[in-house]
Amino acid sequence: MDSAADSKTINPLPAYALPMVFFVCSLALVSPLKKIGGPFWLAAPEFWLYPLQTVCCGALLLWFWRNYHFHALAQIPFTIATAILVFVLWISPQSFFGFSPRTDGFNPDLLVAHPVVYWSTVLLRFLRLVIIVPLVEEIFWRGLLLRYFIDEKFDRVPFGSFSWVSFAAVTVGFVFVHSPADWLAAAVTGALYNLVAYRTKSLSSCVLAHAVTNLLLGIWIMTTKQWGFW
């Protein structure tokens, strides 16, 4: 009886928050390390920091996995359509409105002379982009905060519950974890992913939408070599 009672009182907040906290904190190291400069591993820390981030966030997700409630996929055509719309939104400035290509960023072609290293880097990058990022971000933004701003005991709020305060807070927060160049796209993206949560009532659908968008974006990046979108 005691163990059952204790299990009901476990705070789910760390499970939903810690992967995102680690992700953001490790990402914040890239700029300071680049300013130090010097050898390649400092001048381009993303080449080792992103794989490390991928492995560590993946480990955290596995550790906390039983705490997440994903629900069955719902309204898949709507979810996929939203994902494609978000993808088009992100690439439209360069593809349709003549904005300058964003070629500065994580460029795996620097490793093309070493095929094993090159393909390992690309595969880990896609693992991060298509699996880790959608899970970490959707668990945090839609799984946690979209409910937390309704009730601090968020786990008792049904997934996909709506309030204007939580909608606005999550949308604004989603904007500010992106670079200023992406703020407009991030604002619309955050709102659309919120809409997926409200309409499907499924965290799995939110993860799917984010994953499809990122997969399309990753393929587009590799095709156009606009590394700034990584």
N, C-alpha and C positions, 0 to 999 in steps of 0.2 A: 504494500500500500504506500509506503513512504517513497519508494523509488518512482512509482507511477505519479505521485503528487509532485515530486521534484521535477520530473520530465516535463510536466505541464507548465512549470514556472521558469524554464530555461529562456533566457532573453534571446530572441531571434535576430536582434539588431546587428551583432557582429557578423553573422553569416551573410547578411544582405549588404553590409557596408564595407567590410574589410577588403574584399577583392578590389573594389573600386578605389578605396583609399590607397592601397598598395600600387595600383595601376597609375593613379594620378601622381603620387609621390615619385615613383620611378621615372615617369615621363618628365617630371620637372627637373631631373638631373641632366637631361640632354644638353640644354643650353649652357649651364655652368661648366660642364665638362668641355664643351666646344670652345669656350672662352679661354680655357687653360691652354688648348692647342698642343702642338708638338707631334708625337707619334700618331699613327692612324687610329689607334684604339681610343685616343682622346679627341682627335680632330673629327672623328666620325663615330661617336659612342653608340649611335643607334644600331650599328652592325652587331654589337654584342649585348647592348642593353635591351633591345626589343626581344631577342630570343630568351634572355633571362627573365624578362617581364612575362613573356608567354608561359614559360615553364612554371614560374612561381604563382601566377594567377590561376593557371590550370590546377595546380596543387591545392590552392585555397578553395577553388570551386568544388573539387572532389572531396575535400575534407568536410565541407559544409553541405554537401549535396542533399542529404536527407532533410535539411531544413527548408528546401525550396518546394514550392507547390506550383508546378508549371501548367496544369490543366491540359485537357486534350486540345489539339489544334482545332480551330474553328474559323469558318468563313475564309477558307484558303484562297479562293479567287480574289476576294477583296484585299486580303493581306498581301498577296503577290503584286496586285495592281498598285497598292500603296508603295511597296518597295521599289517598283519600277519608276513610279512618279518621283520618289525621293532621289533616285539615281539620276534621272533626267534633270532634276532641279540642281543638283550639285555640279553637273558638267555643263549646264547651259551657258554660263558666262563665256567660257572658252569655245564651246562648240557652236553657239548660235549668235552671240553678241560681240564677237571680236575682241574679247579680253585677251591679254597676253598669256601665253602658255605658262604654266607653273612647273618649271623644269628643275628648280632647286629642291632637293630633298633626298630621301633615302633611295639611292641609285644602285641597284644590284648589279648593273652592267660593269661596275668597277671591279667585280670579281669574276668576270666572264672568262678570264684566262685560266681559272681554276674551277672546272665544271662541277666537281663534287661540292665545293664550298658554295659556288653560285646557286646550284639547285637546292641545296640544304637551306640557304638563306631565303630563297624565294618561297619554298614550301613552308618554312617557319613563319614567314611574313604573312602568307595566306592563312595559315592556321590562326595566327593572331587576329587578322582582319575579319575572317569569316566565322570563327568559332569563339575565341576568347573575348573579343570586344563586344559582340552582340550579347553574350551571356552576362559578362560583368556589368555592362551598361544597362541592359534591360532589367536585370535583377535589382540594380540600384535605383534607377530612375522610375521605372514603372512598378516594379515589385515592392520597393520600399517607399520612396518619397511620394509617389502619387497617392499612396494611402496614408503615409505618416502625417501629411499636412491636413488630413481629415481627422485623424485620431493618433496620438502618440503611440498607443498600443495598436500599431498598424496591422498586426497579424489577425486582429478580429474584424478588420474592414474587408468586405468582399472585394476581390480583385476586379478592377474596372469601375469602381464606384467613382462618381463624379462630384467635384466641387470646383468652383471658379478659382478659389485660392490655390488648391493643389495643382490645377491645370496651369495657372500662371507661374507658380513657383518652379515647377518642374521644367516648363518651357524656358524660362529665363535661366535657370541653372544649367540646362543643356546647352544654351548659347555660350555661356561664359567658360565652359571647359574646352571650347574650340577657339582657334586663332581668330583675331578680328576680321581677317579676310573672309572667313566662313560664317560670320554671325547671322547674316540674313538667311542663308541656306539652313543653318542650324536651327534658327527660330521656327521656320516652317516645318523642318524635319521633326523637331521635338513635338510640335503640335500634331503632326500627322501620326507619329508613333503613339502619342496619347490617344488619338482617335481609334487606333487599332486596339488599344487596351479597353477602351469604353465599349467598342462595338463587339469585340470577340469574347471579352471576359476571360482571356487566356494569355498567360505569360508566355507560353510556348509560341503563340501567334506573333507576339511582339518580338521574340527572339528570331523567329523565321523572317519577319519583315526586315529586320536589321541585317540579318545574315545575307539575304538575297541582295539587298542594296549594296552591301560591302563586297560581295562576290562580283557583281557587275562592275562596281567601281574599280576593284583590283584588276580585273581583266582589261578595263579601259585604260588604267594607268600603265600596265605592261605594254599595251598596244600603242599608246600615244607618247609614252615616256614622260608623262607629266608627274614627276616624282613628288611634287609639292602636295599632292592629294593623299599621300600615304597617311 
